[in-house]
Amino acid sequence: MRATAREDCEPVRRAGGVPTLLGIARDTREAVQEALARTEGFDVVLTSAGVSVGDHDFVKDALEALGVEQRFWRVAIKPGKPLVVGQRGATLFMGLPGNPTSSLVTFELFVRPALRRLLGHADVEPPRVAGRLEGKLSKAPGLAHFVRVTATWRAGELWAKPLGTQTSGALRSAAAATHLLHFPRDTSSLTDGSHVELVPLSWVA
């Protein structure tokens, strides 16, 4: 299998793909469309950035112009909401958000399972493990949050401690995290000691 990625290819390799870098396109509709037009013959095409609603977000329009059928755009998660997925023939196109952590999280939750499915694996979903929350969390209902945490074993249970910053552009917390804590979309608060669901991270060495 071949897959393209704009930045680091290691997540693709770990998922079993053989990556090819196609470089960085300028923030113009023409440049993005030209870059995407060079993807003939690839199984999966990954892009990073340009999928939201800003003045320079041209990936969705470029895909449409190239005849890619959009399967969905935006998912009810944070980080990673502006994800676009489409298909043209046998090629799957997946446009990831530009913020580094959003891109990592959507790769883990959506791209990695898709690559594994294309490689013929039956069990493709990220594993989920039970844990306990160390501390408190709160948010508005509506989006599921995937909180970066460090998890350690204590007295036979896996305790997850949220990292200090959870903004989409914070690479330090992504690098330090061992798991993502699933904070359900309709839940507004989690108290200290709450039973939680954790997703082990494939990018952890």
N, C-alpha and C positions, 0 to 999 in steps of 0.2 A: 504494500500500500504506500502511496505517496501522499504527503500533505504539505501545504505551504503555511508558513508563519512569518510574521514580520519581524519578530524579535527572537528571543531565546528559543531554540528548538528542543531543549532537553525534555520538557513535558510531553512533546509529541513522541520522542524516542521512548520515554518510559511507558507510554501507552501502547507502543508497538508499531508506530508509524515510522516511515522513512521521510524526513522533512527535506524540503527544498526552499531556500530563502529567495524571495522575489524582490527584495529591496523595499524602499520606502517611497510611496507616492506623494507628490506635492498635494496640498490642500486645494485642489481644483477639481471640478467635475470631470474635466477631460483627462487629467492625469490619473485619477482613480479608475475611470472607465478603461483607459488604455492598459493600466496594470492588470485589471481583472480580465481583460480580453486575452491576456497571455497565459491563461490557466487551463487551456484546452488539454485534456488527457489526464488531469489529476483526479484522484478519487475524492479528495476533500480540499477545500480552499478555506484557509483561516485568514481573517483580517483583524486588525486591532485599531480601534478608533473610527470615528466618522459615521456612527450608527445612531446618534441621538438626534436632536432637533435644532442644533446650532447652525450658524451661517456657513460653516465649513464641513458639515456632516453630509457627505455625498455618496456614501457606500450604498444605501438603499436604492437611490435613484439610478446609480450605475448598474447595480444588479438587475433592476427592472429593464433598463435599456438593453442589456445583454440577453434578455429572455429568461432570466432566472425567476422561477415561480416562488414567491414568498410563502413559506409555511407558517411562520409567526414572527411577530416583532414585539419585543418587550415581555418581560417575565416579572411576576410579582415578588421579587426578591431584592434585598439590599445587602451588600453591593452587587451590582450586575444587572440592573433593570433593563438597559437598552441593548438587548441581545437580539440579533436578527438571524433567522435561519431560512434558507431557500434551497431549491434544487433545479438543476438544468440537466436533463438526461440522467446520466449515472453519477454526475458530480454534485456533491453536497457542499453548499456554501454556508459558512458560519461566521458572522460578523460580531466580534467581541467588543465590549466597551474599551475606551481608550485609557481610563484610569487603571494603573497597574494592578491594584488589588482586585478591582472588578473583573479585569481580564483573567487573573489567576483563578478567581472563584468560579466564574462561568466556564472556564476550561475544565475545572475539576468536576462540576456538577452536570455539564452538558456535553462538552467536546470529548472528554476522555471516555465516557460511556458510549458515545457514537462511534469513536474509533475502535473500541473493543468489540462493539456489535458488528462492524464491518469486517473485522478480523475473524469473526466466527465464534466469539466467546458467548456462552449462554448467560453467564452471571456478569452483567456489565455495570449495574448500579453501584455507586460508591458505598462501601460498607458503612453501617451505622452501629455504634456501640453505646451502651448505657453509661451514664456518668452522673455526677452531682455538681451543682454550681457552687463555686466559692465566691460569695459576694452577691450583689443584686444587679438586676438589669431591668430597664423599662424602655418602652417605645410606644408610638402610636400604632393601633391596629391597622391592618391593611396590607402590609408587606411582611413576608418572612425574612428575618435577618439571619445571616450566617456570620456569627461573631467569632473573631479570631481569639483563640485561647491557648494557654499551655495547660496540659493535663498531666497529672502525676498520680500515682497509686498511693492511697493511704488507707490502712486497715481494710484492705480487700476491695476498695472502691476507687473508681477513677474520678478524681476531682479536677474540675475545669475552672481555671482562673482567667477571666477576660483580660486581654492586653490593654494598655493604657489608651491608645488611640485606635479608633475604628473607622477613620475617614478612608475614602476610596483610594486616595493617592499615597497612603502611608505604607511604604514598602518595609519599613523596619518591623512593624507588627506582623506583616505577612511572613517575613523571614524568620521571626521568632516563634511563630505559632506551630503547634503540633496537631491541632484539630480545629475544625469549625463547629461551633455550637449552634444547633438549629433552634432558633427562637421563632415559634410558629406565628403565622401571619395574623391570626385572630387573638393572640395573647398579648397583653399590654405590660405585664410585669412578671418577673421571676424572682423569687426570694432566695435568700441564702440557704443552701442545702437542697434546693429543688432538684428533682430528678429530670435529667435532660438527655437529649440525643446528640451524640458527637459523631462527626465525620473525620476519620483519620486523613491526613493530607499526604498525597503522593509525592509532593515536592520536598518533603522533609527527608534529609539525607539519612 
